[in-house]
Amino acid sequence: MSKKKIALDMDEVIADVMASYLDVIEKEYGRRLKKEEYWGQKPYKIFPDGMKIRQYLFKEGFFRNFPVMEGAKEGVAFLMEHYDVYITTSATEFRNSLTEKIDWLAEHFPAIHWKKVVLCGDKTILKTDYMIDDHVHNLETFEGTGVLFTATHNIHENRFQRCNNWEEVIAFFKSELEK
């Protein structure tokens, strides 16, 4: 029997983009935001001139140094045991992210073969059984089962199966295996 396929997003699912945003905000504004200050919104929308924070997405090195999301290594290892996992990331908007994301994956998730990495601009082309993503717009057009990974910008969304952390992802997919 072949394994079911999972499209697994990178940013804010396995790669902690928010940690890097907080570093940039601290550098630009001289203080580190507390969770209650940014939770529920995009971090670059907090300040009147916050779009300068978003511009870091276009700078060399931004995508290369993200911390790994807590529990992601163990979670991805579990998924890879039981499912056919593809890393699917919208990378083409930010040129530097193409190579930086590949290098980041090779460092932090070396068991993921390069043939299992999909760098795209539009995820509507993906045809897997499941998609784990933090962006609702990717799940809205997805034909399989969408799993929304909690991030600051999606906390008010309730249309999809939600996982707040990697423990919940593992629990959800364990229950899927039992069906």
Secondary structure as GFF3:
##gff-version 3
##sequence-region A 1 179
A	DSSP	beta_strand	5	8	.	.	.	ID=ss1
A	DSSP	alpha_helix	17	29	.	.	.	ID=ss2
A	DSSP	alpha_helix	35	38	.	.	.	ID=ss3
A	DSSP	three_ten_helix	43	45	.	.	.	ID=ss4
A	DSSP	alpha_helix	51	54	.	.	.	ID=ss5
A	DSSP	three_ten_helix	55	58	.	.	.	ID=ss6
A	DSSP	alpha_helix	72	82	.	.	.	ID=ss7
A	DSSP	beta_strand	84	90	.	.	.	ID=ss8
A	DSSP	alpha_helix	95	108	.	.	.	ID=ss9
A	DSSP	three_ten_helix	114	116	.	.	.	ID=ss10
A	DSSP	beta_strand	117	120	.	.	.	ID=ss11
A	DSSP	three_ten_helix	123	125	.	.	.	ID=ss12
A	DSSP	beta_strand	130	133	.	.	.	ID=ss13
A	DSSP	alpha_helix	136	140	.	.	.	ID=ss14
A	DSSP	beta_strand	145	149	.	.	.	ID=ss15
A	DSSP	three_ten_helix	152	154	.	.	.	ID=ss16
A	DSSP	beta_strand	161	163	.	.	.	ID=ss17
A	DSSP	alpha_helix	166	178	.	.	.	ID=ss18
###
